[in-house]
């Protein structure tokens, strides 16, 4: 939440997977973390934080015109800039899987 806010994202859309422990996903805490990160960095825009939804639901309703980049630790592609260079300019989304608490 903190790093995404510092990078200036417009929206944070948490998704639930088979391995997500739903009771550990706290949208209010995510919003508070985003506000705190914005205050610390002097950012004037706080990202919208959506309610968590199932990954399958998010993908089924995905706007195909918006590129979705999956950040995979196991990928052989080591430089994210190489991947991003193949994407058309404009809005995009990142899918980041984390093991840590939100």
N, C-alpha and C positions, 0 to 999 in steps of 0.2 A: 504494500500500500504506500509506504513512504517513498520508495524509489520511483514508483509509477507517478505519484503526485509530483515529485520533484522534476520528473521529465516532462510534465505538462499534459498528461493524458486528460481527455475530456470525460471519459466514462470508465468506470471499473465495473465489470460484469462477472461476478464470481459464479463458477459452475461447480456442480457436484458430480463426482464420478463414483464408480463402484467402491472405491477405497476411501471416500470422504466420510469422515465422522460428522454427520450433520449438526450434532449439538455443539461442535467446536466452531462452526461457521456463525459468526456474530456480525450481522450487517451494521448494527449500531457502533460496535467497536471499530469496524473498518472505516466508517464515516468519521469517527473521532480521530483515528490515526491519520486520515487524509487531511483533516482540518489542522491537526498539529504539525504535520509535515509542511503544509502550505504556509502556516504562520512562521515556522522556523526558517523557511527559504525566502519569505517575502513574496510568495506567489499570490496573485490577486484572485485567481480562479480555483475553486475547489471542485474536483471532479465529482460527477454524479456517481453515486454508488447504488447499483441495482440490487434487488433482492436476489439471493442465490437461486439458481435453477439447475435442473439436470442438464448435463452436457448434451445429451441426445436432443433435448428440447431446444437448446440454444442453436445447435447445428441445423436442426430441421427448419428453423425460422430464419436462418442466416441469409443476409443479402449477398447473393452471389457476385455482385459488382464490387464488394469490399473484400480485398485480399485478407485472408486469415493465415497468419504465420505461426506455426507451432514451434515453440522453443524446446527442443529435445536435447537433453544432456548427453544422450547416447548417439547423437548424430555424428556422422563422419565429417560433416561440414563444421569446421571450427571457427570460422569467421562469420558472424552475423551480417556483416556488411556485404559479403558476397551474396548471401540470400536476398537481402534487401535491394541490392542492385538489379535483381531480376524482376522486381515488382514495379508496376506502373506508378508514377507519382500520384499522390492523393491520399485520402483517408485509408487507413489499414488497421488491422487488429492483431494483437499478439495473444496467443494462448500459452500461458506459462503454468506449468505444473510444479507445485511446491510441496515439500514434505513438512514444512514448518507450520506453526500456528498462524492464524490470521488475526 
